[in-house]
């Protein structure tokens, strides 16, 4: 996803079709196990080089993964910042992480994974920015809504 794309809304709902196999939730293991996810390989094919966010929810836990897919051959150290904001009935919480990764030409990696406890009705806003030296080279944003 490029920085010019609008934030994408990801809604997890047990009655929706599941990404893995396109089966209804009832056939994919029951309502309590409903999951929305994009496998790593599929994420790379979908968006090409750059920062990406993968959001999965199982019950009251959302797992947000920040990826850097490196099809264009970036090489060397990259810095990243990852921020998440959860807003809901229990208030607002914010968390951020940052770090450095070194990549070989064409190598992709998971930058960080953040587990977030959620309640019905919570809304998440996620952002990852990747820098080469001090120059931002890629950004991804996502929003996630936990159904009531």
N, C-alpha and C positions, 0 to 999 in steps of 0.2 A: 504494500500500500504506500503510495507516495504522499508526501506532505500536503499536496493540494487536494487529496481526496477528503470528503467529509468524514466525520467520525462514523464508524459503522455501529449499528445497534445489534447486539446479539441477545436474543431472548431465549431462555431455556424454559421449555414447557413440556411436560410429560406427554401431552396429547399431540405434539408436533412430530413430524417424521424425524428420525434420528439420522445423523450423517453416515454412520457406519451401516451400510447396506440399504439405506432408504426405507427401513421398516418402521411401522408405527411403534410407539413406545410400548404398547401392550405386548408386541411380539419381541421386543428387544430386551426383555428382562423385567418388565413391570414398572409402574410409576415411580416407585421409590429409588430406582436405579437409573432414571433418565439422565442422559449425558449428551452434551453438545460439544463436539471437539473437531478439530481439523488436524489430522495426522501431519507430522513434520514434513514428509515427502510431498504431500498434497499442498502444504503451505508454500513450499518452495516453487512448485509448478504454478501455483495461482498468482503469486506476486513478484517473482523474480528476485533480483538482488535488493538487499536492504533490510531494515528493521521490520520485524513482524511481531504481532501479538497473537497468542493462542489462548483461548479462554475455555475452560472445562468446568462444569458444575455437577457435583454429585451431592444430593441432599443439601445440607447446610454448609457445604464447603465449595468455594470456587478456587480453582488453581489457574493462575495467570502465568504464562511462560513468555518471556521476551526472547526472541530469536534474532540472529543476524544471518541471513542467507547471502552467501558470497559467490554468486555466479560470475560477477564481473572481475574477480581476481584481486580484491583488496588484499594487501599484504602488510603485516606488521601489527603494531599495537593499536587497538581501538578502545576508546573510553565510552562508557554508556551511563545513562541515568534512567532509572525506571521509577515512575511514581504511580501510586494508586490512591484513589479517594473513594470511600464508601459512605453513602448517605442513606439514612433510614430512620425507623422509629426509635432506635437506640442512640441516635445522634450521628455525628460525623467523625470519621477517623481517616487519617492520612498516613501513608508510609512511603518512604522512598529508599531506593538502593542505588548504589553506583559501583563501578568497578572497571577493570581493565582486562582485556583479553588480547592475546596475540594469535593471529591467524596466518596460516600458510596460504599461498595463492589458491583460490577456489574452495577453501575450507569454510564450512558453515558451523555455527555453534549455538547452543542455548546459552544466553547471557545470564539469566537468572530465572528462578521459579518462585512465585510468591503464593502461599496458601492464604485465603481470606475467608473467615467465617462470615456467613450471611444469614439474614432472616427474610421472610416473605416481604416483598415490597422494596427491598434495598436496591439502590442504584450504584453502580461502580463506574468510575471514569479512570481509564488507564492510559499511560503514555510512556513510550520508550524513545530516547534520543541517542543516536550513536555519533561519536565524534572521531575524526582523524586529527590528531594533535588537538587544537582548540576549535577546529572548524566542524560544525554539524554537517554530517553527510547523509543522514537518513533519520526519519522519524515515523513512528506509527502510533495511532490513537485508536482506542476502542471503548465502547460503552456496553455495559451489561446490566440487564434488569432482571431481578429475581421476581417471578410472578407472585401475586398475592395468594 
